[in-house]
Amino acid sequence: MKLYFNPKSRAVIAKWMLDECGASYELVPIDLEKKEQKSPGYLAINPAGKLPALVDGSTKIFENAAIGLYVGDKFPQAKVAPPVGSPDRGRYLSLMVYSTSQLEPSMGDALTKQPTTSARGWTDFETVKDVIERELGDGPYLFGEQFTLADIMNGSMFLWARLWGTRSERPKLEAWLDRLAARPKAMKF
């Protein structure tokens, strides 16, 4: 497998997921300042010209949620994704997508101080925090004692917000984020 990567991009999330799965892969550096992500060769892998992208043989995957869904299924021994047929599978799929469809855009609005209107298709950041807090329940992770790639997909967004100097001001969420950041394979900036 090859992960197209720049440490100043969302590819750090894909790397974290691969590392948690115990995957063997090669990092392919992409120089964003030289716009290598817009080269014809890279656009054949990811037509959006963004990072990350993963190539596994003839399979090409782009977008972190898709990469996570792929590697979670490819490495069942890592136990970072409920298997197909599990009663938890639907909730897992929903949380993987929630991170990009609701959390990330609402967080972007909050960080840039833009109003979130219903016409935009996502909810406001405070509601997202409510949802994630409820989904955490009493467990240390979204699936109780079971750490999953859904923790990475959702938690990584809040960890990015910390780089902007923004914390959730919610003890339950902050404790979860501290646990995620303390994982030996957690993304490094």
N, C-alpha and C positions, 0 to 999 in steps of 0.2 A: 504494500500500500504506500501511496505517496500523499502527504498532506502539504498542500500549497500554503505557505505560511509567512507571516510577518508578525513579529512580537508586538507591534503597535496596531494590531487589528483584532477583529473578532475571532480570528483563527486560534487565539489562545484558548478559547472555549472548546473548540474541536480537539485541540491537543489534549486538554484536560480530560475530555471524554475518552479519547483513545488511550491515554495513560491509565485511566481507571479501569479500562477493559483489559489492560495488559497486552494491547495490540503491538505488533512489531510493524514499524512504518518508517519511512524516510521523510524527513522534512525537506521540502523544496522551497528555498528562500525566494520571496518575491519582493523586489525593491519597489515600494510604492512611489517614491520620489521620481524614479525613472519610468513610472507608469507601466511596469512590466505586466500588471494585471489587465492592461488593455491591449496586449500584443495578440496577434491572430492565434498563436499557439495556445495561449491561456484562454482566450475567448471560446476556443473549441471545447474547453473543459467546463468553463463557467461563462455562459453567454452574457451574464450581467457584469462581468469584469470586476467582481468583488471577491474578497476573501471571506471565508475559507472555501477550499474545494478539496475533495478527496478522490483519488483514483485508486481503484482496487481491480487490477486486471483490466477488463474492458468496461467496467462499471465506473461511471463518473457521477459524483454526488456533490451538490453545492447547497449552501444554507446549513447553519448549525443544527437546526431541528432535524433536518433530513439526515445529516451525518450521524447525529445521535441515534435516531431510529434505526439506521442501518447498522451501526456498530453494536448497539445494544442487542440486536437480533443475531448478528454474526458471531458474537462472543457470549453465548448463553452461560458459559462457565463463570463469567465475571459476576453474574447475578445483579446486574445494574438495570435490568428491565424486566417487568413481568412478562412471562412467555405468552405467546399467542395461545388463546384459549383460557388464560387465567382470568378470574373475575376482576382483577385489578387492571387488566390491560386497557380497557376503555378510559378509565381515569388517568392512567399513565399517558396514553396518546393525547388526551385532552390537555393535560398539564404541559406536555412537550410543546404543543402548538400554542397554548395560552401565553407562553413566554414571549413569543414573537408577534402574536396577533393582538394582545392586550397589554402585557406588562411593558414591553420595550417602547411602543409608541406613546403610551401614557406617561412613562418615565421621561421620555424625550420632551413631551409637552411641559412636564413639571420642571425639568432642569433648565429649559429655555424660557420658562414663564409664559408659555402659550396657553390660551384657554382650550379646554377639551370640550368640543361640542359633539352632540350625539350624531350629527351628520358625518363625522369622521370615522365612525365605525368601531371605536373603542371607548372604554370607560375612562374615568379619571384615575389618577395615581393613588389617591386615598382608597378608592374602592378596590383597586388591584391589591393593595396592601391588606385590606380586609379579607379578600378572597384567599390570598396566600396564607395569611394567619389562620384562617379557618381550616384550610387544607392541611396545615401542619398538625392540627389537633394537639394531642399531648405528646406526640413522638418527637424524637430528635430530628427526624427527617420527614419528608412528605408522605412516605409510606411507613411511618412508625420507625422501627429499628432498622428497616431496610433502606440503605442509601441507593438512590437510582439516578439515572441521567436526568430525570426531571428536576432533581435538586440542583444539578449543575445548570441546566437551561434557565431556571428561574432565579436561582441564587446568584448566578454570574451577573445578571443585570443589576441586582442590588449592590454587588461588589463593585461594579463599574461606577455606580452612583457614589459610592464611598470615595472614589478617586476625585470626584467633582466636589467632595466635601459635604455630601448629603448623606445623612443617616435617617433611618426610618422613624426614629424616636419611639420605637415599639420594642420593648425588652424581648418578647418572644421571637420576633424576626431577627433582631440583632444577635441573640444567642445562636440561632440557626446559622446565620452568616458567619459568626465566629467559628462554629464547628466546621463549616465548609472551607473557610479560609485556612483552617489548621490542618486540613487533610494533607498528607505528604505529597500528593500528586496535584494539588490545587493549582489553578492558573497563577502564573507569576507575571507581574507587569514590569 
